[in-house]
């Protein structure tokens, strides 16, 4: 995501609305995890597991990617 905002606050809000999850909860977990991901110490799958899929969701990571 070079030269882009990537998964910025607005995109996280849109994802929360689209997939029906609590924005504040995921946003907090994003802030706790994003530095580690950006330092390349986590894979994208690991980041998503910690930030979004830390509990059962009505959608899968595969559905979210489409």
N, CA, C and O atoms as a DFTB+ gen file, in Angstrom:
264 C
 N C O
     1  1       0.824      -1.183       0.000
     2  2       0.000       0.000       0.000
     3  2       0.867       1.245       0.000
     4  3       0.551       2.242       0.649
     5  1       1.917       1.173      -0.706
     6  2       2.843       2.278      -0.807
     7  2       2.128       3.533      -1.301
     8  3       1.376       3.489      -2.275
     9  1       2.367       4.639      -0.625
    10  2       1.785       5.940      -0.978
    11  2       0.254       5.962      -0.910
    12  3      -0.401       6.671      -1.675
    13  1      -0.294       5.192      -0.002
    14  2      -1.742       5.228       0.213
    15  2      -2.021       5.222       1.710
    16  3      -1.147       4.911       2.518
    17  1      -3.261       5.574       2.065
    18  2      -3.665       5.518       3.465
    19  2      -3.979       4.099       3.901
    20  3      -4.093       3.813       5.092
    21  1      -4.117       3.206       2.915
    22  2      -4.373       1.807       3.233
    23  2      -5.587       1.632       4.127
    24  3      -6.700       2.002       3.754
    25  1      -5.377       1.082       5.280
    26  2      -6.429       0.719       6.228
    27  2      -6.549       1.839       7.251
    28  3      -6.357       1.617       8.446
    29  1      -6.865       3.036       6.785
    30  2      -6.954       4.188       7.675
    31  2      -8.275       4.199       8.440
    32  3      -9.114       3.316       8.262
    33  1      -8.445       5.181       9.270
    34  2      -9.626       5.267      10.136
    35  2     -10.932       5.250       9.336
    36  3     -11.885       4.569       9.715
    37  1     -10.974       5.992       8.244
    38  2     -12.192       6.028       7.420
    39  2     -12.505       4.651       6.846
    40  3     -13.661       4.229       6.835
    41  1     -11.480       3.952       6.369
    42  2     -11.694       2.608       5.822
    43  2     -12.150       1.636       6.910
    44  3     -12.985       0.768       6.652
    45  1     -11.616       1.772       8.110
    46  2     -12.056       0.904       9.209
    47  2     -13.513       1.194       9.564
    48  3     -14.270       0.275       9.878
    49  1     -13.910       2.468       9.517
    50  2     -15.320       2.827       9.747
    51  2     -16.213       2.193       8.681
    52  3     -17.257       1.622       8.996
    53  1     -15.801       2.295       7.441
    54  2     -16.597       1.721       6.352
    55  2     -16.702       0.205       6.477
    56  3     -17.764      -0.371       6.238
    57  1     -15.606      -0.434       6.849
    58  2     -15.630      -1.888       7.044
    59  2     -16.577      -2.255       8.181
    60  3     -17.337      -3.217       8.067
    61  1     -16.537      -1.500       9.273
    62  2     -17.423      -1.771      10.415
    63  2     -18.890      -1.648       9.998
    64  3     -19.712      -2.480      10.380
    65  1     -19.214      -0.641       9.235
    66  2     -20.591      -0.472       8.758
    67  2     -20.974      -1.603       7.810
    68  3     -22.065      -2.164       7.915
    69  1     -20.089      -1.931       6.898
    70  2     -20.370      -2.955       5.893
    71  2     -20.524      -4.347       6.507
    72  3     -21.419      -5.101       6.124
    73  1     -19.654      -4.687       7.455
    74  2     -19.656      -6.031       8.021
    75  2     -20.360      -6.127       9.370
    76  3     -20.521      -7.223       9.907
    77  1     -20.778      -4.993       9.921
    78  2     -21.572      -5.012      11.146
    79  2     -20.802      -5.329      12.408
    80  3     -21.325      -6.014      13.288
    81  1     -19.576      -4.853      12.524
    82  2     -18.851      -5.042      13.781
    83  2     -18.658      -3.703      14.474
    84  3     -18.797      -2.645      13.860
    85  1     -18.336      -3.763      15.753
    86  2     -18.171      -2.577      16.579
    87  2     -16.863      -1.875      16.221
    88  3     -15.783      -2.419      16.445
    89  1     -16.960      -0.675      15.669
    90  2     -15.777       0.063      15.227
    91  2     -14.796       0.309      16.365
    92  3     -13.606       0.031      16.217
    93  1     -15.265       0.823      17.493
    94  2     -14.366       1.218      18.583
    95  2     -13.521       0.051      19.076
    96  3     -12.339       0.215      19.379
    97  1     -14.124      -1.112      19.155
    98  2     -13.418      -2.299      19.623
    99  2     -12.282      -2.671      18.660
   100  3     -11.158      -2.926      19.092
   101  1     -12.576      -2.699      17.374
   102  2     -11.569      -3.046      16.378
   103  2     -10.531      -1.926      16.254
   104  3      -9.343      -2.202      16.083
   105  1     -10.966      -0.681      16.339
   106  2     -10.042       0.444      16.238
   107  2      -9.009       0.399      17.366
   108  3      -7.825       0.637      17.130
   109  1      -9.444       0.100      18.569
   110  2      -8.514      -0.014      19.698
   111  2      -7.511      -1.132      19.454
   112  3      -6.315      -0.959      19.685
   113  1      -7.997      -2.275      18.987
   114  2      -7.111      -3.410      18.723
   115  2      -6.171      -3.098      17.556
   116  3      -5.024      -3.542      17.540
   117  1      -6.663      -2.335      16.587
   118  2      -5.809      -1.905      15.470
   119  2      -4.620      -1.109      16.006
   120  3      -3.477      -1.364      15.629
   121  1      -4.887      -0.159      16.873
   122  2      -3.826       0.683      17.407
   123  2      -2.824      -0.115      18.252
   124  3      -1.645       0.235      18.306
   125  1      -3.278      -1.163      18.896
   126  2      -2.382      -2.004      19.694
   127  2      -1.512      -2.917      18.822
   128  3      -0.460      -3.381      19.262
   129  1      -1.953      -3.170      17.590
   130  2      -1.314      -4.167      16.735
   131  2      -0.649      -3.584      15.498
   132  3       0.281      -4.193      14.968
   133  1      -1.083      -2.444      15.025
   134  2      -0.641      -1.947      13.719
   135  2       0.868      -1.695      13.633
   136  3       1.472      -1.958      12.593
   137  1       1.477      -1.197      14.691
   138  2       2.923      -0.958      14.646
   139  2       3.693      -2.246      14.416
   140  3       4.647      -2.281      13.639
   141  1       3.276      -3.290      15.087
   142  2       3.938      -4.587      14.930
   143  2       3.786      -5.091      13.500
   144  3       4.727      -5.636      12.924
   145  1       2.608      -4.909      12.937
   146  2       2.378      -5.312      11.548
   147  2       3.241      -4.475      10.605
   148  3       3.879      -5.014       9.701
   149  1       3.261      -3.173      10.814
   150  2       4.020      -2.284       9.934
   151  2       5.527      -2.522      10.025
   152  3       6.260      -2.230       9.080
   153  1       5.982      -3.044      11.144
   154  2       7.397      -3.393      11.300
   155  2       7.718      -4.747      10.688
   156  3       8.849      -5.228      10.774
   157  1       6.706      -5.361      10.065
   158  2       6.847      -6.656       9.406
   159  2       7.062      -7.797      10.385
   160  3       7.636      -8.826      10.030
   161  1       6.602      -7.618      11.619
   162  2       6.723      -8.670      12.626
   163  2       5.483      -9.557      12.666
   164  3       5.471     -10.578      13.354
   165  1       4.437      -9.172      11.930
   166  2       3.214      -9.959      11.806
   167  2       2.852     -10.065      10.335
   168  3       3.112      -9.146       9.559
   169  1       2.254     -11.179       9.955
   170  2       1.686     -11.279       8.610
   171  2       0.330     -10.567       8.611
   172  3      -0.205     -10.236       9.669
   173  1      -0.207     -10.340       7.438
   174  2      -1.532      -9.734       7.343
   175  2      -2.567     -10.624       8.027
   176  3      -3.443     -10.118       8.729
   177  1      -2.481     -11.925       7.836
   178  2      -3.420     -12.845       8.482
   179  2      -3.336     -12.747      10.004
   180  3      -4.360     -12.759      10.687
   181  1      -2.124     -12.652      10.529
   182  2      -1.955     -12.521      11.980
   183  2      -2.530     -11.200      12.482
   184  3      -3.193     -11.159      13.519
   185  1      -2.278     -10.131      11.751
   186  2      -2.842      -8.823      12.122
   187  2      -4.366      -8.895      12.159
   188  3      -4.984      -8.471      13.136
   189  1      -4.976      -9.431      11.099
   190  2      -6.442      -9.505      11.032
   191  2      -7.009     -10.379      12.140
   192  3      -8.065     -10.078      12.696
   193  1      -6.310     -11.459      12.459
   194  2      -6.760     -12.328      13.553
   195  2      -6.776     -11.559      14.874
   196  3      -7.700     -11.718      15.671
   197  1      -5.780     -10.742      15.107
   198  2      -5.695      -9.978      16.356
   199  2      -6.631      -8.773      16.380
   200  3      -7.204      -8.457      17.422
   201  1      -6.791      -8.100      15.247
   202  2      -7.554      -6.854      15.227
   203  2      -9.038      -7.054      14.945
   204  3      -9.870      -6.335      15.498
   205  1      -9.385      -8.025      14.088
   206  2     -10.777      -8.186      13.667
   207  2     -11.360      -9.529      14.083
   208  3     -12.470      -9.591      14.611
   209  1     -10.617     -10.597      13.846
   210  2     -11.162     -11.943      14.053
   211  2     -10.753     -12.539      15.392
   212  3     -10.562     -13.750      15.498
   213  1     -10.619     -11.705      16.411
   214  2     -10.295     -12.162      17.758
   215  2     -11.495     -12.824      18.417
   216  3     -11.370     -13.445      19.472
   217  1     -12.661     -12.688      17.786
   218  2     -13.865     -13.389      18.227
   219  2     -14.652     -13.790      16.991
   220  3     -14.393     -13.299      15.892
   221  1     -15.605     -14.676      17.176
   222  2     -16.396     -15.187      16.054
   223  2     -17.130     -14.037      15.373
   224  3     -17.731     -13.187      16.032
   225  1     -17.072     -14.025      14.062
   226  2     -17.742     -13.013      13.245
   227  2     -18.752     -13.694      12.332
   228  3     -18.690     -14.904      12.110
   229  1     -19.676     -12.910      11.810
   230  2     -20.664     -13.415      10.864
   231  2     -20.100     -13.487       9.449
   232  3     -20.829     -13.792       8.506
   233  1     -18.825     -13.212       9.297
   234  2     -18.164     -13.254       8.001
   235  2     -16.762     -13.822       8.206
   236  3     -16.223     -13.808       9.313
   237  1     -16.197     -14.312       7.131
   238  2     -14.873     -14.922       7.191
   239  2     -13.819     -13.961       6.635
   240  3     -14.155     -12.996       5.949
   241  1     -12.563     -14.223       6.928
   242  2     -11.520     -13.403       6.312
   243  2     -11.581     -13.468       4.768
   244  3     -11.293     -12.481       4.091
   245  1     -11.950     -14.617       4.235
   246  2     -12.053     -14.761       2.792
   247  2     -13.170     -13.873       2.220
   248  3     -12.999     -13.259       1.167
   249  1     -14.298     -13.810       2.910
   250  2     -15.402     -12.949       2.453
   251  2     -14.999     -11.483       2.559
   252  3     -15.339     -10.680       1.691
   253  1     -14.288     -11.139       3.601
   254  2     -13.865      -9.750       3.791
   255  2     -12.910      -9.322       2.691
   256  3     -12.884      -8.148       2.322
   257  1     -12.128     -10.249       2.163
   258  2     -11.150      -9.915       1.123
   259  2     -11.817      -9.677      -0.233
   260  3     -11.238      -9.021      -1.099
   261  1     -12.995     -10.190      -0.419
   262  2     -13.670     -10.043      -1.709
   263  2     -14.452      -8.806      -1.741
   264  3     -15.093      -8.507      -2.748
